[in-house]
Amino acid sequence: MRFGIRAQLLLAIGALLVLAFLPLFFAVASLTRASHAQSWRRHARDLGRAIAGHVTEARRSRSPEQLTELLQAQIGHGVGGIGVYDDHGALTSSRGAPGAVQALPKTVVPDREQLMEVTTSRGPAMVVVVPGARGSVGALLHTDPSAVQVTPLVRLLAFYIGLLALALLMFLYFVLTRIVVAPIDKLSSAAGRVAAGARELTVPHSGGRELINLGSSLATMTRSLRAEEQQLREKIDELRQATDDLKRAQDTVIRTERLASVGRLAAGLAHEIGNPISAIMSFQELLLDGELDPDQRDFIQRMKRETERVNRVLRDLLDFARPAAQPQAVELDASGVSASVAEAIEHVGALVRPQKSFNGVELICVVEEGLPPVAMERERVEQVLLNLLLNAADAVPRPGGRVSIDAQSQDDQLRVVLEDNGGGIEPSVRGSLFEPFVSTKDVGKGTGLGLAVCRGLVEAAGGAIDVEDGAEGARFVLVLPVVAAAER
């Protein structure tokens, strides 16, 4: 189990207090005992001198019997025994308790004051020998437990030191909590919020200067990390965008190469088959101009229709092969500008409205005024619009069919949206809708080259074409580049 910083600091300070106060306690206790012992010795010396002086004075004027009575009267109040010595230091008489009398020295050094510690049956005692004119007098003084007992004082000292240490620990606890632990907890909570997704680190303004500086440094580091994270995200987005662009470019290159191969094949087939087909159609016309019976004429007319269908397929192949195989620069018209989309829409609308395929179909044209010319030849613009309109006419219901064209300018591009209320485009064919020979029409009603031709014409001019889900049917979006003002 790992303790927190507060508990670790308190344990360390508690150990320091023990190391500081424990020797102090023993030193003060020893000093107290020594002081009491020294005070007791001084008291014993003074008391012994007073008794010896009183006995010495009495020896001059009293008889031995009276002196004995005086010695007996002095016994008590801490005095255990009294001995009288002659001029040579020998004990001549004594009074007191048996154990105290036995502890009195039998001889002393004459004419010299002595202080001796002895042991009696009652415990430690002190003998004070005071010289006098007619000999020395010795008094045995018992230690007074009530006077020298220092245990309560030592216990009081221990209680005081323990209480002081506890008060210091409590004070340090509150100080550490307010100055160190609480700011660190706030920093930890703020860091947790940042880890959970917060954008800024809230810096606590309480605590020591170092903690405030630490919080400011962490906030600065958080902002730097967030900025680097944002830059990294932007780099990742740029890398992802570059990867997508590269993938699209790769797909475009692959598609272009595939279309170029198909275009070269189509051009070769159209060239090799076109001339014989033209000759066959000429012979059929000659046969129809002659005299034929009804069955023969019907048979040749059917042959002519099928031959014309083959010829249309060849023309579609040539149209498909031309943009990819021979991309041409934009040719300006006689007035010095490129094709006008508004005029192309008007011309194509006037061309398709009378046709049988548009019977029962409503054509709506919404063209913004003042549309700039596009960088594409007018014939090609009309070819693309005509192909899209005919496809839409085949997809809408009759009656009630509706096809709309909306042309607007956006920045340096022109956006043409062609939308119908048909059945829409199946998701399974949407990705390959502009590939050659892909068609949603029944067999025999389309070659699958119309949208591929449209895509080739538009991309050759630097534009783009795509299909989306419309409100009711399909929506084709055509984006064409606008001719710069300096080129008009």
C-alpha positions, 0 to 999 in steps of 0.5 A, spaced: 500 500 500 502 506 497 501 512 502 499 519 499 504 525 500 500 528 506 501 521 510 508 520 508 510 527 510 506 526 517 510 520 518 516 523 516 515 529 521 512 524 526 519 520 526 523 527 526 519 529 532 520 523 536 528 523 534 528 530 537 523 530 543 525 523 546 532 525 547 530 532 550 525 528 555 530 523 557 535 529 558 530 534 562 528 528 566 535 526 568 536 533 569 530 534 574 533 528 578 540 530 578 537 537 581 532 534 586 538 530 588 543 536 589 537 539 593 536 534 597 544 533 599 544 541 600 538 540 605 541 534 608 548 538 609 544 544 612 540 540 617 546 536 619 550 542 621 544 545 625 543 538 629 551 538 630 551 545 632 546 544 637 549 538 640 556 541 640 553 546 644 549 542 649 555 538 650 558 544 654 553 545 659 549 538 660 551 532 663 551 525 659 544 523 661 541 530 659 545 529 652 542 523 651 535 525 652 537 531 647 539 526 642 533 522 643 529 528 642 532 530 635 530 523 632 525 524 627 522 528 621 528 525 617 533 524 622 534 517 623 540 517 628 545 521 631 552 519 633 557 523 638 565 522 637 571 524 641 577 528 639 580 522 636 574 520 631 571 514 635 564 513 636 562 514 644 555 514 644 549 514 639 541 514 639 536 512 633 533 506 630 537 500 630 538 500 623 540 507 623 545 507 628 548 501 625 549 505 619 553 510 623 561 510 621 564 507 627 570 512 626 571 519 623 576 523 621 577 529 626 577 536 625 574 535 618 566 535 615 564 529 611 558 527 607 557 520 606 551 516 603 549 510 606 544 504 605 539 502 611 534 498 612 529 504 610 533 505 604 538 510 602 541 515 607 546 521 608 551 521 614 553 528 615 559 529 620 560 536 623 567 537 627 566 541 634 570 543 640 569 537 644 569 532 638 565 531 631 557 530 631 554 525 626 547 525 623 544 520 619 538 523 615 533 518 611 531 520 604 524 523 604 520 520 598 515 525 598 521 530 597 525 527 592 520 523 588 520 526 581 516 521 577 510 525 577 514 531 574 517 526 569 510 524 567 507 531 566 513 532 562 512 526 558 505 528 557 506 535 555 511 533 550 507 528 547 501 533 547 506 538 543 508 533 538 500 532 537 499 539 536 504 540 531 502 534 527 495 537 527 498 544 525 502 541 520 496 536 517 492 542 516 498 546 513 500 541 508 492 540 506 491 547 504 498 549 501 500 542 498 495 537 498 489 541 496 492 544 490 495 538 488 488 534 488 486 540 484 491 539 479 490 532 478 482 533 477 484 538 472 489 533 468 483 528 469 478 533 465 483 534 460 484 527 459 477 526 458 476 531 453 477 538 456 480 543 452 483 547 457 487 545 464 484 549 469 490 552 474 489 552 481 491 559 484 492 557 491 498 553 495 505 555 494 508 559 489 512 552 486 505 549 485 502 555 482 508 555 477 507 548 476 500 549 474 502 554 469 507 550 466 502 544 465 497 549 462 502 551 457 504 544 456 497 542 455 495 548 450 502 546 446 499 539 446 492 541 444 496 545 438 500 539 436 494 535 436 490 539 432 496 540 427 497 533 427 489 532 425 490 537 420 496 533 417 492 527 417 486 530 414 491 533 408 494 526 408 487 523 407 485 528 402 492 527 398 490 519 398 483 520 396 486 525 390 491 520 389 486 514 388 481 518 384 487 520 380 489 513 379 482 511 378 482 516 372 488 514 369 486 507 369 479 509 366 483 513 361 487 508 359 482 503 359 477 508 355 483 509 350 484 502 349 477 501 347 477 508 343 483 505 339 479 499 338 472 502 336 476 507 331 479 501 328 473 497 327 469 504 325 474 505 320 474 498 317 467 496 318 464 503 316 466 503 309 462 496 307 456 499 311 456 505 307 456 501 301 451 496 303 446 502 305 447 505 298 445 498 295 439 498 299 437 505 297 438 503 290 434 496 291 428 500 294 428 505 288 427 499 283 421 495 282 420 490 287 414 486 290 411 488 297 414 482 300 421 483 297 420 491 299 418 489 306 424 485 307 429 490 304 426 495 308 428 491 314 435 490 312 436 497 311 433 499 318 438 494 321 444 496 317 442 503 319 442 501 327 449 498 325 451 505 322 449 508 328 453 504 333 459 505 329 458 513 329 457 512 337 464 508 337 467 514 333 464 519 338 466 515 344 473 514 341 474 521 338 475 525 345 479 520 348 484 519 342 484 526 340 483 531 345 482 538 342 483 545 344 477 549 345 475 553 339 472 560 340 466 562 335 466 568 330 465 573 336 471 571 340 467 567 345 466 559 347 459 556 347 454 559 350 450 554 355 444 558 354 443 558 347 445 550 347 439 549 352 435 553 347 437 549 341 436 542 344 430 544 347 427 546 341 430 540 337 427 535 342 420 537 344 417 535 337 420 528 337 416 522 338 420 520 345 418 527 348 410 526 347 407 526 354 413 529 357 414 536 360 421 539 359 422 545 364 428 550 362 431 554 368 437 558 365 440 564 370 441 570 366 448 573 364 451 566 364 458 566 362 461 562 356 464 555 357 470 552 355 467 547 350 465 547 343 457 548 342 456 542 338 459 538 344 455 541 349 449 540 345 451 533 344 452 532 351 445 535 353 441 531 347 444 525 350 442 526 357 435 529 355 434 523 350 436 518 356 431 522 361 425 521 356 426 514 356 426 513 363 420 518 365 413 515 365 408 517 360 403 521 361 406 525 367 413 525 365 417 531 367 425 533 365 428 539 368 434 543 366 437 548 371 443 552 369 447 557 374 454 559 375 458 558 381 465 561 382 469 560 376 464 554 373 458 553 370 453 548 373 448 544 369 443 540 373 438 535 369 433 532 373 427 527 371 421 524 375 423 517 372 425 510 376 432 513 378 439 509 377 440 502 381 445 503 386 448 496 383 450 500 376 451 507 379 459 506 380 459 503 372 454 508 369 459 512 365 463 506 363 463 504 356 457 498 354 454 499 360 446 501 359 440 500 363 435 500 357 433 493 354 437 489 349 437 492 342 435 499 345 441 502 347 449 501 346 451 503 352 456 508 349 452 515 350 454 516 357 461 514 356 461 519 350 458 524 354 463 523 360 469 523 355 467 530 352 466 533 358 472 531 361 476 533 355 474 540 356 476 540 363 469 539 366 466 533 370 459 529 370 456 525 375 449 522 377 445 523 384 439 521 387 434 526 385 427 528 389 423 523 384 428 520 379 435 521 377 439 527 377 445 528 373 450 534 375 454 537 369 460 542 371 463 546 366 469 550 366 468 558 365 472 561 360 476 567 363 474 574 362 481 575 359 480 570 354 473 573 351 
